[in-house]
Amino acid sequence: MLQYSLVVILVVEGTDMRTATKAIKTFSLDKEVLAEVKRTRGAASESERVNNLLRFALDLEKRASLHKEAAGFFQAAEDRRERRAYEAATIASWARD
């Protein structure tokens, strides 16, 4: 692991303008990760590249969580349909007896 300082940009939304504040944090990065950041940073700084990657990863994680939540909701709806069908069959069975 390699100690590497990152500058995290926190964006504060104002009414008419955005202001960025920076907080310096220290994270440990694998040498391979750091090398890939350096290789793919282009014209941006390494901090900007890491910030962009982290924002992308956080957005991806959020979307996956929402997708999982939606899947659970629709699965629950299917369970309700099955339960209602079972209840209707049970009532029909009781009516025959």
N, C-alpha and C positions, 0 to 999 in steps of 0.2 A: 504494500500500500504506500501511497505517496501523499504526503501532506500538501494540500494545495489550497490557497486562499481564493475564495470566490466573492464577487461582489453581487449581492442580490438586489435587484431593483424592485422596489415596492411601488406600485402605481396607485396614487390617491386620486380619485375622481373629484374634480371640482365642478362648479356649475358651468363655467365657460372654458376652463383649461385643465390640463392634466399636469400635475407636478410629480416628479420622480424623486424619491428619497432612496438613498443607498445605505445598506447595512453590511458591514464586512463580517463574513462567517468563514469558518475554517472547516473543510470537509476532507475526508480521506478518499482519494480516488485510486483505483487500480492503474498501474502504469499503462496498460493497454487502453483503458478508457481515455486517459490523458493524451496518449499518442493519437488516438482517433479524433479527439477534439481538436488538437493542433493540426492534424491533416485535413480536416473538413471545415475549418473555420472560415476560409476564404478571406475577404477583406475585413471581416469583423474581428474584434478582439476575442480572446479565449473566454473572457467573462460573458460577453454578449452571446457567444455560441452556447456556453453552458446554460445561461438563462433561457435561451430559446429552446434548447433541448428539454430543460426542466418544465417549462410552460407546456410544451407539446406533450410530455409524459403525464403531467398532471391533468391536462385536458383529456387525454386518452383514458386515463384511469377514471375520471369522472364520467365519461361517456359509457365505459364498460359497466360502471356501477349503476348508472341509470338504465342501461340495457338489461342488466340482471334484475333490477327492481321491476321493470316493465314485464319481463318474462315471468317473474313470480306472480305479478298481478293477474296476467292472463291465464296462467296455470291455475290460479285460485278460481277464476271464472269457469274454467272447464270442470274443476272439481264440483262446483255448485251445480252445473248441468247434470253431472253424473249423479249427484246426491238427489236432485229433484226427480230424475228418472227412476232411481231406486225407490224413493218415497211413493211416487205414483204407482209403481208396480206393486209395492207393498199394500197400498190402499186398495188397489184392484183385487189383490189376492184376498184381503180381508173381506171385501164385498162379496166375493164368491162363496166364502165360508159361511 
